[in-house]
Amino acid sequence: MEERKLFIPLLLGTNRQGRHSEHVAKWLLSRVDERPDIETQMFDVRDFHLPYDHYGQEIKERFPEWRDAILRADGLIIVTPEYNHGPPAPLKGVLDLLLREYIHKAVGFVAVSQQVWGGTRVIESMVNMVRELGLAVTFTDLNFPRVQDKFSQDGNLLDEAYNARADAFLQELIWMATTLRWGRVNVPSKYH
Ligand SMILES: Cc1cc2nc3c(=O)[nH]c(=O)nc-3n(C[C@H](O)[C@H](O)[C@H](O)COP(=O)(O)O)c2cc1C
């Protein structure tokens, strides 16, 4: 098995002022950073400034850091709140910038909501979409229901149970990312 660390960027999916998802993303990033087997990098949809008069593939050259990260990535973590049972528009816009770059890589979802369902519905609404990007979805999600109660104002996690949940989430993502990396290297495909 290859020794190189897995590269798994994290994408924070909302640009809402006062977003609680930012606490979740930063906390998870710090958990990932502690691991010896993963390298990560955080991307924030707030930094993309997507124009509305162009779409997807035509403008991806304007975001080379994102393109290069996904080209190199073995997987992706998406942290998204649930907005009307779907993703925030900027998250869809950022994901749509690329296509072939995602193929045969793993994606794990972290979903956030104000109410008790913890973003299960936004994940389910996005599975079809990421499948079309060629990403392979893990089945161990990380859900934050009532996210407003889970962190202090300065972003410290208040519920210790999430440490074990994050480990389970990452373990599954690592398995998928490792397996798919082996497949990309060793199993012929027209995509890589
Ligand atoms: C446009 C919009 C739609 C929303 N729709 C839902 C929803 O469908 N289900 C839900 O549980 N919360 C919904 N919420 C509340 C979010 O879950 C809440 O903002 C939460 O704090 C997580 O997202 P945040 O990162 O924006 O803070 C919605 C919020 C906005 C701004």
The ligand as a Tripos MOL2 file, in Angstrom:
@<TRIPOS>MOLECULE
LIG
   31    33     1     0     0
SMALL
NO_CHARGES

@<TRIPOS>ATOM
      1 C1        -32.5190   29.9090    3.5890 C.3       1 LIG1
      2 C2        -32.5060   29.0040    4.7770 C.ar      1 LIG1
      3 C3        -33.2250   27.8390    4.7630 C.ar      1 LIG1
      4 C4        -33.2070   26.9530    5.8460 C.ar      1 LIG1
      5 N1        -33.8570   25.7630    5.7650 N.ar      1 LIG1
      6 C5        -33.7330   24.8630    6.7720 C.ar      1 LIG1
      7 C6        -34.2760   23.5560    6.6420 C.ar      1 LIG1
      8 O1        -34.8080   23.1790    5.6370 O.2       1 LIG1
      9 N2        -34.1280   22.6800    7.6790 N.ar      1 LIG1
     10 C7        -33.4680   23.0580    8.8310 C.ar      1 LIG1
     11 O2        -33.3560   22.2540    9.7490 O.2       1 LIG1
     12 N3        -32.9340   24.2920    8.9740 N.ar      1 LIG1
     13 C8        -33.0420   25.2000    7.9790 C.ar      1 LIG1
     14 N4        -32.4450   26.4300    8.0850 N.ar      1 LIG1
     15 C9        -31.7300   26.7870    9.3070 C.3       1 LIG1
     16 C10       -30.2900   26.3150    9.2580 C.3       1 LIG1
     17 O3        -30.2900   24.9460    9.5550 O.3       1 LIG1
     18 C11       -29.4610   27.1570   10.2330 C.3       1 LIG1
     19 O4        -29.0000   28.3180    9.5410 O.3       1 LIG1
     20 C12       -28.3310   26.4480   10.9170 C.3       1 LIG1
     21 O5        -27.7440   27.3210   11.8280 O.3       1 LIG1
     22 C13       -27.2210   25.8400   10.0540 C.3       1 LIG1
     23 O6        -26.7250   26.6490    9.0910 O.3       1 LIG1
     24 P1        -25.6920   27.8930    9.2110 P.3       1 LIG1
     25 O7        -24.3330   27.3900    8.9000 O.co2     1 LIG1
     26 O8        -26.2500   28.8120    8.2010 O.co2     1 LIG1
     27 O9        -25.7620   28.4640   10.6020 O.co2     1 LIG1
     28 C14       -32.4740   27.3070    7.0150 C.ar      1 LIG1
     29 C15       -31.7400   28.5210    7.0250 C.ar      1 LIG1
     30 C16       -31.7330   29.3460    5.9310 C.ar      1 LIG1
     31 C17       -30.9020   30.5920    5.9650 C.3       1 LIG1
@<TRIPOS>BOND
     1     1     2 1
     2     2     3 ar
     3     2    30 ar
     4     3     4 ar
     5     4     5 ar
     6     4    28 ar
     7     5     6 ar
     8     6     7 ar
     9     6    13 1
    10     7     8 2
    11     7     9 ar
    12     9    10 ar
    13    10    11 2
    14    10    12 ar
    15    12    13 ar
    16    13    14 ar
    17    14    15 1
    18    14    28 ar
    19    15    16 1
    20    16    17 1
    21    16    18 1
    22    18    19 1
    23    18    20 1
    24    20    21 1
    25    20    22 1
    26    22    23 1
    27    23    24 1
    28    24    25 2
    29    24    26 1
    30    24    27 1
    31    28    29 ar
    32    29    30 ar
    33    30    31 1
@<TRIPOS>SUBSTRUCTURE
     1 LIG1         1 GROUP 0 **** ****
